[in-house]
């Protein structure tokens, strides 16, 4: 069996590209390589070297990293050259999903041809990583083998929630006009797929019950189960994320600007760790805010969690499920999250984590955990149990392999 894997999320740096979206991609690659040979097409930023010698070197590096013999193809993402009218940049997206900036980069003639070239190797199936990578399949006229589509998070939900975070009404209006075209593109992509994967039962029911879309199944985000850690007595809070993703930037700023001052006022010895890159996208970075530590990229994840008493996930927008919560729970850490942050994860307020949406109650929950070791132990242990039962990566990989082989049969 040969599978063509398509993504526009190219891990240029294999050491640092380890946050949520890459962890999910890695999980699918690990499952597919056990049952099939892998051809991989990545749509890469225009500054990536796509010369034959560079592709050959990258092919060897990725084969070693993923412990699989892969055949690698790279295609530059589409980018407008020279001066571009505002209509092209912003207006055309209201009428075509393929003209929206987030999806334009895989929708040009060169990107479609690159995909069609890969079809010459006769893959038995195609695995598409996220909606942006679906554009060439929707634009080609070639006959396709079975398509497996990891939607991950529902993009029109992401857009609606992102609009809610925009202060300027004209910008909000522009993005609202994108919704019909995006909904149609998402609908077509799911209709094309033999099977569409989403992160949670919540998302699956939304697509199947409300939109009556077929062949949608749940593949949860999952983690390898680490050894449990003893509870640290240090009053340390942790937020971890990639700050190239705006919902994480918004979450960090909400935590630093609105929640942290309430905590620090009551408990000056407390510390807040903001881990991940690029930290300089966060307001407050470099200002020397008392008690706040920006670590940048942290290689020793075990050590990072060992330092942390409570993990925070004050996410205000986005969709899908947060690997950061599942990962923290796997370490047995007590978690305080917004409801959107914990959406789709099968954990309950007061049983496996604490859910708080406003700054006052979020800070109050953090302080309660910093002052109550027994409550930390109870919530952390219960959360870890849920992860072992439902989010163990070994079990989810077996589920992925079953779906791919069953459709083939």
Buried (B, 14 or more C-beta within 10 A) or exposed (E): EBBBBBBBBBBEEEEBBBBBBBBBBBBBBBBBBEBBBBBBBBBBEEEBEBEEEEBEEBBEEBBEBBEBEBBBBBBBBBEEEEEEEEEBEBEBBBEBBBBBEBBBBBBBEEBBEBBBEBBEEEBBBBBBBBBBBBBBBBBBEEEBBBBBBBBBBBBBBBBBBBBEEEEEEEEBEBBEEBBEBBBEBBBBBBEBBBBBBBBBEBBBEBBBEEBEBEEBEBBBBBBEBBEEBEBBEEBBBBBBBBBEBEBBBBBBBBBBBBBBBBBBEBBEEBBBBBBBBEBEBBEBBEEEBEBBEBBEBBEEBEEBBBBBBBBBBBBBBBBBBBBBBBBBBBBBBBBBBBEBBBBBBBBEEEEBBBBBEEBEBBBBBBBBBBEEBEBBBBBBBBBBEBBEEBBBBEEBBEBBBEBBEEBBE
